Amino acid sequence: MTSTVPALGTRTAEGSALQAVLLDMDGTLVDTEGFWWDVETEVFASLGHTLDDSWRHVVVGGPMTRSAGFLIEATGADITLAELSVLLNDGFEQRIGRDLPLMPGAARLLEELSAHEIPTALVSASHRRIIDRVLKSLGPQHFALTVAGDEVPRTKPHPDPYLAAAAGLGADPARCAVIEDTATGVAAAESAGCHVVAVPSVAPITPAARRTVVTSLEEVDLAFLRGLMTHTG
C-alpha cells in the first residue's frame, strides 16, 4: 500500500459528509478489462488451450489468484499459479505499454476531485507493478493512496482493500464513495460498509441499497458523490 501525500484528515470539504472517494482501476478508470481477457486468451493459446468466452464473466474483476486459478482448473493447463501470474502480468504490461485508453469521464472526474482536495484512493486487485505503470497515465498526483491486490491479506471480493484505503485516509468507510465496474468489486466495497457507484463494464449490475448504478463516469461528479451520503438505507 503506497501513500503519496501526508494525512488528509483536515482536507475534507467543510459541510460535506463525504470524507473520501475510493476508485477501482481496471474497467472503471482505464478501459482495460478487455485487455486482461485478451492476454489470458493469448497465454492459454500458447499453452495449447482455448478459453471459452463464457468464462470471461467468471474471471472479470477478480484477483489474479482466483481468475488464474479458475482458468488453470477449467483448462487443465500444465502450469503453476505462480508461473501463470508472471506470464499474465508480463503480457498485460506489454499491452498497456502500447495503448491505455481512459474511460469516458475519468480524467474530468479525477481533476474535479483534486481541485476540491477530496481525499482519493486507487484500490485495485491488480498487482503493484501494474498499478504503478497505469498511474503514469492516470496521474499519480490525483491519489493520496494506492492499494494493490498483492499488498493486502485478502483482496476483492473481501472488504480488506477498501477498509485499508479508508483507514489510510483517516475516513469512516460509511462516509466513503466507491466507484466500481464489477460485481466482485461492488461486493468488496459493500462489505466494507461504503456507498457504491457501479459503472458496469462487462457484466450487468443491479441497483440496491447504498448502491447506485450508472452507465458512464460522465454521469458522476462531486455533487453526485456528495449526494450519495444523504442516503443511509
C-alpha positions, -999 to 999 in steps of 0.1 A, spaced: 0 0 0 15 33 -11 7 67 2 17 98 -18 7 126 5 5 134 42 -26 126 63 -57 143 49 -80 145 79 -83 183 77 -88 184 40 -124 171 38 -146 199 23 -164 218 51 -201 210 53 -198 178 33 -204 144 48 -183 128 20 -149 120 35 -132 102 7 -136 87 -28 -121 53 -35 -118 42 -71 -112 9 -88 -88 9 -117 -94 -17 -145 -127 -11 -163 -135 18 -141 -108 45 -148 -90 27 -176 -106 6 -204 -85 -25 -197 -109 -53 -187 -108 -65 -223 -70 -63 -222 -69 -89 -194 -91 -113 -213 -71 -109 -245 -39 -116 -226 -54 -146 -208 -66 -159 -242 -32 -154 -258 -13 -170 -229 -35 -201 -228 -34 -204 -266 4 -206 -263 -1 -235 -238 -24 -253 -263 -58 -244 -248 -87 -223 -260 -107 -203 -235 -145 -204 -235 -159 -169 -239 -184 -176 -211 -156 -178 -186 -149 -141 -191 -177 -133 -167 -162 -156 -141 -128 -140 -141 -136 -104 -146 -128 -81 -117 -113 -108 -95 -78 -111 -80 -53 -129 -102 -51 -158 -78 -88 -165 -83 -91 -158 -120 -58 -176 -130 -66 -205 -107 -100 -209 -122 -86 -209 -158 -59 -235 -149 -86 -258 -134 -110 -252 -162 -85 -259 -190 -63 -285 -172 -32 -265 -183 1 -278 -171 13 -246 -154 15 -234 -118 -3 -204 -105 29 -186 -99 42 -192 -134 9 -182 -150 8 -150 -129 42 -139 -143 30 -146 -178 -2 -127 -174 14 -97 -157 41 -96 -184 16 -97 -212 -6 -71 -196 23 -47 -190 33 -50 -227 -3 -44 -238 -8 -12 -217 26 0 -229 11 2 -264 -22 18 -256 -40 27 -224 -74 44 -230 -91 61 -201 -128 55 -196 -151 84 -207 -153 110 -179 -124 96 -159 -99 124 -165 -126 151 -157 -137 134 -125 -101 130 -112 -94 166 -120 -125 178 -101 -117 157 -70 -82 171 -70 -94 206 -74 -116 203 -44 -90 185 -24 -112 154 -18 -90 126 -4 -89 100 -31 -75 64 -33 -69 40 -61 -80 5 -49 -72 -23 -74 -69 -61 -74 -41 -57 -99 -5 -61 -86 17 -32 -76 38 -34 -107 7 -29 -129 -7 -1 -108 25 19 -109 26 16 -147 -11 27 -150 -6 56 -126 17 72 -152 -13 77 -174 -39 85 -147 -16 110 -129 -3 99 -95 -10 134 -82 -47 126 -81 -43 99 -55 -34 103 -18 -32 65 -15 -30 34 -37 -38 -1 -26 -27 -31 -48 -41 -66 -47 -8 -81 -37 -5 -58 -7 -34 -70 14 -41 -103 31 -73 -108 12 -82 -88 -19 -116 -83 -36 -143 -96 -31 -132 -93 5 -135 -59 22 -99 -57 32 -87 -34 3 -114 -8 9 -110 -9 47 -73 -4 43 -79 26 19 -104 42 43 -81 37 72 -52 51 53 -71 83 45 -85 86 81 -120 82 68 -151 64 80 -160 37 54 -196 47 58 -186 82 46 -167 69 16 -180 67 -20 -166 38 -40 -167 36 -78 -165 1 -92 -173 -17 -125 -177 -54 -115 -198 -74 -90 -166 -86 -73 -155 -50 -66 -190 -40 -56 -191 -69 -31 -158 -58 -16 -169 -22 -12 -203 -30 3 -188 -55 27 -166 -26 39 -197 -5 45 -191 20 17 -216 37 -6 -211 23 -41 -215 37 -76 -214 9 -101 -204 15 -137 -208 -20 -152 -181 -28 -178 -186 -65 -188 -215 -79 -168 -246 -61 -156 -250 -49 -120 -284 -42 -104 -292 -13 -81 -295 -20 -44 -295 -2 -10 -264 20 -8 -256 11 -45 -263 34 -75 -258 21 -110 -249 45 -138 -239 39 -174 -208 61 -175 -185 81 -154 -197 111 -174 -228 109 -151 -207 112 -120 -193 144 -105 -185 157 -70 -221 169 -63 -234 134 -73 -210 117 -49 -218 140 -21 -255 133 -27 -249 96 -20 -242 104 16 -277 116 22 -289 80 16 -285 58 46 -305 29 36 
